Amino acid sequence: GEGLTPYQGKERAYGKLKCPSCGRQWSSNNTHADTYQLCANCKTEVFPYKQVSNIKLHCK
């Protein structure tokens, strides 16, 4: 089955997030598979909508 996030690896990943409640957008170099971050504005649980393995970022 599919997970809650695009990235399903075991290591951390770079991710982009957007809060569905208040619209705040941010990126994080510390996202993980199927793990949310709290929005700093409204404390809503937000899952990344886009993720890239940090290993791939270092190889470019």
C-alpha positions as CSV (number, residue, x, y, z in Angstrom):
1,G,0.0,0.0,0.0
2,E,0.9,3.6,-0.3
3,G,2.2,5.6,2.6
4,L,1.2,9.1,3.9
5,T,4.2,10.7,2.2
6,P,5.8,10.5,-1.2
7,Y,9.1,9.3,0.2
8,Q,9.1,5.9,1.9
9,G,12.8,5.5,2.7
10,K,14.3,5.0,6.1
11,E,16.6,8.1,6.1
12,R,15.5,11.7,6.5
13,A,14.6,13.6,3.3
14,Y,14.2,17.2,2.1
15,G,10.5,18.0,2.0
16,K,8.0,20.7,1.0
17,L,4.9,21.3,3.2
18,K,1.8,23.4,3.0
19,C,-0.7,23.7,5.8
20,P,-4.3,23.0,4.7
21,S,-5.7,25.1,7.5
22,C,-3.8,28.4,7.3
23,G,-1.9,28.1,4.0
24,R,1.6,28.5,5.5
25,Q,4.3,27.0,3.3
26,W,7.7,25.8,4.3
27,S,10.5,23.4,3.4
28,S,12.5,21.2,5.7
29,N,15.6,19.2,5.4
30,N,14.4,16.9,8.2
31,T,11.3,15.1,7.0
32,H,10.7,11.4,7.3
33,A,8.4,8.8,5.7
34,D,4.8,8.9,7.0
35,T,5.7,11.6,9.6
36,Y,4.0,15.0,10.0
37,Q,5.4,18.3,11.1
38,L,3.4,20.9,13.1
39,C,2.6,24.2,11.4
40,A,4.2,27.0,13.4
41,N,1.1,29.2,12.9
42,C,-1.8,27.0,13.8
43,K,-0.3,23.7,15.1
44,T,-2.0,21.6,12.4
45,E,-0.3,18.3,11.6
46,V,1.1,18.6,8.1
47,F,2.6,15.8,5.9
48,P,5.0,16.7,3.1
49,Y,3.5,16.8,-0.4
50,K,6.9,16.5,-2.0
51,Q,10.1,14.8,-0.8
52,V,13.6,14.1,-2.1
53,S,16.1,11.8,-0.5
54,N,19.0,13.8,1.1
55,I,21.3,11.3,-0.5
56,K,20.1,12.3,-4.0
57,L,20.6,16.0,-3.0
58,H,24.3,15.4,-2.1
59,C,25.0,13.6,-5.3
60,K,24.1,16.5,-7.6
